[in-house]
Amino acid sequence: MSDLDTFRREAREWIARNYPATLRSPMDLDGDDVPWGGQRTTYNSPDTLVWMQRMAGRGWTVPEWPAEYGGAGLDRERARALRDELKAAGCRPAVFSFGLMMLSPVLLEFGSEEQKRRFLPPIARGEIRWCQGYSEPGAGSDLASLKTRAEDRGDHWLVNGQKIWTSYADMADWIFCLVRTNPDSKHGGISFLLLDMSSSGVSTRPIQLISGKSNFCQVFFDNVQVPKENLVGEPGAGWKIAKRLLQHERTGISASAQSGLGGSPSGKSLAALAKEYLGETGGRVADGQVRSLVARHEMQSEALALTLRRVGEESAATGPSAASSVLKAVAAKHNQDKHELMLEIMGQAALGWVGEPFSAEERDICRHWLRTKANSIEGGSSEIQYNIVAKHVLGLPD
């Protein structure tokens, strides 16, 4: 038995001993099952935190990171084997956070050694929950027109301004934030700042959505003092860092959409849902047309998963590329198509919003369907992704 086979077997045995039985149902991204980490997050099951701590104790939340940053220092082959075993066992992510998905890759690339040692281990352990301060009321797709300013006051930055559509800002401990440090340069005047949400002068206001949820917030900065050492990179380097972070964000969004983490609250597959509502014949979905649509979607899902894995391995070797925009646009449409198909399968039951005769699952699926409409907007709209692909992948003229 090779060393890799031995590692795989030992990982499989450790997972079998340590993965809590209470977490074996699928995780709902819109519920209180998500292991966001942080000081203010609560969970439906206390075992969510148990699993986070067990994985973090081995450095397996970020297996390829060096031990000094909270990882296990595994090579690529062992890290892949570990992820394969976790997937085969049906494990939920131990940590699922913006700090892990978006901030940590740019800290590893652009952060100082002091910043890496200060912020990366708590991210790996799920001790700090981060939010993303990018969009503003007047700066969405044209993000470089942002106006939140950070003035150099010698020993600190003084921040004033506003952010909007900031996911879970009211639950976050820290925010990674784009600020304007030079009003005379649109792109070159932007800097990347790390800001403690408990700082004096920071306030949040949730935005209630049509679904009844308030996952998004407005964030206000009123004379907030931020230590100089919280600037990532040089002043004016924020646009370069922001673009890199968006590549990681789009890849992460694509993976979440493909995996179905935000799908049916019950975790049922499309085939299972179709059998429930349309019946089955000989173990197959009774309606031949729907059976064909379900099979086509499942094949597309598998193709997207393989592409995500390939692009992920390429990114690990050479860094992220414009391929993240391809994946983000495709995955957004894929998730939207899935939910449209779910509603088609359910028929009249898909109209459920409140009360009888609709089940709790039917009402939740209806809300999930509505939520997917944002997939082609958040993280950069699909139109923006198509422009990036046209310019940086296809080489078309401006």
Secondary structure, DSSP 8 states (H G I E B T S, - for coil): --HHHHHHHHHHHHHHHHS-GGG-S---TTTTT----SSS---SSTHHHHHHHHHHHTTTTSTTS-GGGTS----HHHHHHHHHHHHHTT---S---HIIIIIHHHHHHHS-HHHHHHHHHHHHHT---EEEE--BTTBSSSGGG---EEEE-SSEEEEEEEEEEEETGGG-SEEEEEEES-TT-TTTTEEEEEEETTSTTEEEEEE--TTS---EEEEEEEEEEEEGGGEESSTT-HHHHHHHHHHHHHHHHHHHHHHTTTS-TT---HHHHHHHHH-EETTEES-HHHHHHHHHHHHHHHHHHHHHHHHHHHHHHH---THHHHHHHHHHHHHHHHHHHHHHHHGGGGG--SSTTS-HHHHHHHHHHHHGGGTTTTTS-HHHHHHHIIIIIS----
